[in-house]
Amino acid sequence: MQRPTIKTIAQETGLSIATVSKALKHSPQVRPETRAIVFDAAERIGYELNLHGVQLRTGKTFQVAAIMTAPGPKQDEWEGVEYAQLLSGISWALEESPYRVALFAVRDFKESLATIKQIVSLKKADGIIISGTRADDPRIRVMQEADFPFVTYGMSIENEPHAYVDADNQQMIRVSMARLVARGHRRIALLNPVEQLTYGIVRLNSYRQALDTEGLPYDPALVAHGRLTPAFGRENVIAMSQLADPPTAYICANEATALGAFSGFHARGLVHGRDAVINATDDLNVSQYFAPPITTYYLPIGEPSALLGKFILRRMEGEQPEALQILLMPDLIERCDDRLRPER
């Protein structure tokens, strides 16, 4: 019995060989319903894509390189979303394509840049996904200069337009600030990621704009930058709560920092809702188990990670990066009223 081919699928479906070929490659030029017909026929007749032959003909690796910073052996502090959770969503998005994710775990930014240069020059993958973008990111320049398909988890500010998926940090901070001010807060602290990261810059700018809008002064003593760990949250709550005019609200960049902030409350004898409140802008739904549960923004990690996978497929097919840019607005989960009630 002869092995089924693309021609066999074309005869089975009545579609042209070119359409069948594009459908099997997940080309965006083929409508989803047509692609479904092709894959149903392929499964029915036992067709298998000969990846090795395609690799030899095209030079493709059918790999998407995910460059992720992995915690070192001495970095045992929780930092919120783990790279494995991102990989899961990307892998699901690629599942029906011939592509698979290849993880390149790196220690820091410098190593991620060196790894990207190697992948691009040696063509170790057909596309790249990176995170932790900077305002002017040299990794992005390397890939753009080589015309290499990539998608970033996070925007950049000064680089040429590129494909990205990100949370709408500007809007989150704007809404958070307006909500807290409406509830009587005038001294609001911002516990932010390290200063080089784009989303940290966007959050700080939005914070300052919100203060201007509300007619409130900017106090640099109420802003802290660092690795988003519980230790970071604890240290800054302890320090800021000892100011002559301490904050009555803390906006934490993730739940790990918020957890540490609660520890700082305990160390200082503060009561949530009486002395100050804690909000977070990155929620894995862990904070619903805090005591008390806190107000957060919730964006299921599967949503941005799946979009990263979908966007890299479309980018590798040649779609323009300007069409592959999205800011996702997480849902505001109000678990506390966040007004101070001194009687508590």
C-alpha positions in Angstrom: 0.0 0.0 0.0 1.4 3.4 -1.1 2.2 5.9 1.6 -0.3 8.8 1.6 1.0 12.1 0.2 -0.2 15.7 -0.1 -1.5 14.7 -3.5 -3.6 12.0 -1.9 -5.1 14.5 0.5 -5.9 16.9 -2.4 -7.7 14.1 -4.2 -9.6 13.2 -1.0 -10.7 16.7 -0.3 -11.0 18.2 -3.8 -8.7 21.0 -2.8 -5.6 22.0 -4.8 -2.2 20.6 -3.8 -1.0 24.2 -3.1 -3.9 24.8 -0.6 -3.3 21.4 1.1 0.4 22.2 1.4 -0.3 25.6 2.9 -2.9 24.2 5.3 -0.4 21.6 6.6 2.0 24.4 7.3 -0.6 26.3 9.2 -0.4 29.2 6.7 -2.7 32.2 7.7 -3.7 32.3 4.0 -5.8 29.2 4.6 -9.2 29.6 6.3 -9.6 27.7 9.6 -12.5 25.6 8.2 -10.4 24.6 5.2 -7.5 23.7 7.4 -9.8 21.6 9.5 -10.9 19.7 6.4 -7.3 19.0 5.4 -6.3 17.8 8.8 -9.3 15.6 9.1 -8.5 14.0 5.8 -4.8 13.6 6.7 -5.8 11.8 9.9 -8.3 9.6 8.1 -5.9 8.4 5.5 -2.9 8.1 7.8 -0.8 10.9 6.4 2.3 11.9 8.3 4.4 14.9 7.5 8.0 13.9 6.7 9.7 16.6 8.8 13.2 15.3 8.0 12.6 15.7 4.3 11.2 19.1 4.7 14.1 20.1 6.9 16.6 19.0 4.2 14.7 20.9 1.5 14.0 24.1 3.4 16.7 24.3 6.0 14.0 24.6 8.7 14.5 23.2 12.2 10.8 23.3 13.2 11.9 24.6 16.5 10.9 27.8 18.3 13.5 28.9 20.8 12.1 30.2 24.1 14.8 32.2 25.9 13.9 32.2 29.6 15.8 33.4 32.6 15.8 30.4 35.0 16.5 30.9 38.8 20.0 30.1 39.8 20.8 27.4 42.5 20.9 30.1 45.2 17.8 32.0 44.0 15.2 30.2 46.1 12.8 33.2 46.6 9.5 33.0 44.8 9.1 35.6 42.0 5.6 35.0 40.8 5.0 33.6 37.3 7.5 30.8 36.5 8.9 30.2 33.0 7.4 26.7 33.0 3.9 28.3 33.0 4.8 30.4 30.0 6.2 27.4 28.2 3.0 25.4 28.8 0.8 28.0 27.0 3.3 28.4 24.1 3.5 24.6 23.6 -0.3 24.3 23.5 -0.5 27.0 20.8 2.1 25.1 18.7 0.5 21.7 19.3 -1.2 21.3 15.9 1.7 22.7 14.0 5.0 21.0 13.1 6.8 23.3 15.4 8.0 22.5 19.0 9.4 24.6 21.7 13.1 24.4 22.6 13.9 25.9 26.0 17.1 27.9 26.3 17.5 28.6 30.0 19.8 31.5 30.7 21.1 33.0 33.9 20.9 36.7 33.0 20.4 39.3 30.4 24.0 39.1 29.1 23.7 35.3 28.6 20.3 35.7 26.8 21.9 38.2 24.3 24.8 35.8 23.6 22.3 32.9 23.2 20.2 34.8 20.7 23.3 35.8 18.7 24.2 32.1 18.5 20.7 30.9 17.5 20.5 33.6 14.8 23.9 33.0 13.3 23.8 29.2 13.4 20.1 29.0 12.6 19.4 26.8 15.6 15.7 27.7 15.4 13.1 29.2 13.1 11.8 31.7 15.5 12.5 33.1 19.0 10.4 34.2 22.0 11.9 36.3 24.7 10.7 38.0 27.8 12.0 40.7 30.2 12.2 43.4 27.5 14.2 46.6 28.1 13.3 50.1 26.8 16.1 49.9 24.2 16.7 46.2 23.9 19.9 45.0 22.1 18.4 41.5 21.7 15.6 43.0 19.6 18.1 44.9 17.4 20.1 41.7 16.8 17.0 39.8 15.6 15.7 42.7 13.5 19.0 43.3 11.8 19.1 39.6 10.8 15.4 39.7 9.8 14.8 36.8 12.2 11.2 36.0 13.3 10.6 36.7 16.9 7.9 37.8 19.5 8.5 39.4 22.8 6.6 39.0 26.1 6.7 42.7 26.9 7.0 45.9 24.8 10.1 47.9 24.1 10.1 51.7 23.9 12.9 52.8 21.6 13.3 49.8 19.3 11.7 49.5 15.8 8.2 48.1 15.7 8.1 44.4 16.6 5.7 41.6 17.5 4.8 41.6 21.2 2.3 40.5 23.8 2.0 42.5 27.0 -0.3 43.5 29.8 -1.6 47.1 29.8 0.6 48.3 32.6 -0.2 52.0 32.0 -3.9 51.4 32.3 -3.6 49.1 35.3 -1.6 51.7 37.3 -3.9 54.5 36.2 -7.0 52.7 37.3 -5.4 51.5 40.6 -4.3 55.0 41.5 -7.7 56.6 40.7 -9.4 53.9 42.7 -7.2 54.3 45.8 -7.4 58.1 45.7 -11.2 57.8 45.5 -11.0 55.8 48.7 -9.1 58.5 50.5 -5.5 57.5 50.0 -3.0 60.3 49.4 0.3 58.5 50.2 0.5 55.6 47.8 3.7 53.5 47.5 4.8 51.7 44.3 6.9 48.5 44.6 8.2 48.2 41.1 10.4 45.8 39.1 14.1 46.6 38.3 14.5 50.0 36.6 15.8 48.6 33.3 12.6 46.7 32.4 10.1 48.4 30.0 7.1 47.6 32.1 8.7 49.1 35.2 9.3 52.3 33.3 5.7 52.3 31.9 4.3 51.7 35.4 6.4 54.5 37.0 5.4 57.0 34.3 1.7 56.1 34.7 2.1 56.4 38.5 3.5 59.9 38.2 0.9 60.9 35.7 -1.8 59.7 38.0 -0.4 61.8 40.9 -0.3 64.9 38.6 -3.9 64.2 37.6 -5.0 64.0 41.2 -2.9 67.0 42.3 -0.7 65.0 44.5 3.1 65.4 44.9 5.6 62.8 43.8 7.8 61.5 46.6 10.7 59.3 45.5 10.7 57.8 49.0 7.5 56.0 48.1 8.9 54.2 45.0 11.2 51.1 45.2 12.7 49.0 42.4 14.0 45.5 42.6 13.6 41.8 42.1 9.9 41.0 42.8 10.4 38.6 45.7 8.7 38.4 49.1 11.9 39.8 50.7 11.7 42.8 48.5 8.1 43.5 49.6 8.9 42.9 53.3 12.0 45.1 53.3 10.3 48.1 51.7 7.1 48.0 53.8 9.3 48.0 56.9 11.4 50.9 55.6 8.5 53.0 54.2 6.2 52.5 57.2 8.8 54.2 59.3 8.7 57.4 57.3 7.4 60.5 59.0 4.4 60.4 56.7 4.1 56.7 55.8 2.1 55.2 52.9 -1.5 54.2 53.5 -1.5 52.0 50.3 1.1 49.8 48.6 0.8 48.8 45.0 2.9 45.7 44.5 4.0 44.6 41.0 3.1 40.9 41.8 1.8 38.6 44.4 5.2 37.5 45.6 5.9 41.1 46.6 2.5 41.4 48.1 3.1 38.3 50.2 6.3 39.9 51.6 4.4 43.2 52.2 2.1 41.3 54.5 5.1 40.0 56.4 6.3 43.6 56.7 2.9 44.5 58.1 3.2 41.8 60.7 6.8 42.9 61.6 5.6 46.5 62.1 2.4 45.7 63.9 0.3 47.1 61.0 -3.3 45.9 60.3 -4.5 45.7 56.8 -7.5 48.0 56.4 -6.7 50.0 59.5 -3.2 51.3 59.0 -2.7 50.7 55.3 -3.8 48.4 52.4 -2.0 46.3 49.9 -2.9 45.9 46.2 -1.2 43.8 43.5 -1.1 44.1 39.7 -0.1 40.5 38.8 -2.4 37.8 40.1 -2.1 34.0 39.9 -5.1 33.8 42.1 -2.9 33.0 45.1 -3.9 36.2 46.8 -7.5 35.0 47.2 -6.0 32.8 50.0 -4.2 35.7 51.8 -5.7 36.8 55.1 -7.4 39.1 54.3 -7.7 38.5 50.5 -6.4 41.6 48.6 -7.4 43.5 45.5 -5.5 42.4 42.5 -5.5 42.3 38.7 -6.0 38.9 37.2 -4.8 37.7 33.8 -4.7 33.9 33.4 -1.1 33.2 32.3 -2.4 30.8 29.6 -3.8 33.8 27.6 -0.6 35.7 26.9 1.5 32.6 26.6 -0.9 31.1 24.0 -0.8 34.4 22.1 3.0 34.2 22.1 2.8 30.8 20.4 0.2 32.0 17.9 2.1 35.2 17.0 5.4 33.4 16.4 3.7 31.0 14.0 2.2 33.9 12.1 5.5 35.8 12.2 7.4 32.8 10.8 4.8 32.8 8.0 5.9 36.3 7.1 3.1 38.4 8.7 4.2 41.9 9.5 5.1 42.6 13.1 2.9 45.7 13.3 -0.1 43.3 13.0 1.1 41.2 15.9 1.0 43.6 18.8 -1.4 43.4 21.7 -1.9 44.9 25.2 -4.1 42.7 27.4 -6.1 44.4 30.2 -6.4 42.1 33.2 -9.6 41.9 35.2 -9.7 43.9 38.4 -10.6 41.6 41.3 -11.8 43.7 44.2 -11.4 41.5 47.2 -11.3 44.4 49.6 -13.0 47.8 49.8 -9.5 49.3 50.5 -10.9 52.2 52.5 -9.1 52.7 55.8 -11.2 52.0 58.9 -9.4 53.1 62.0 -11.8 51.3 64.3 -10.3 48.0 63.1 
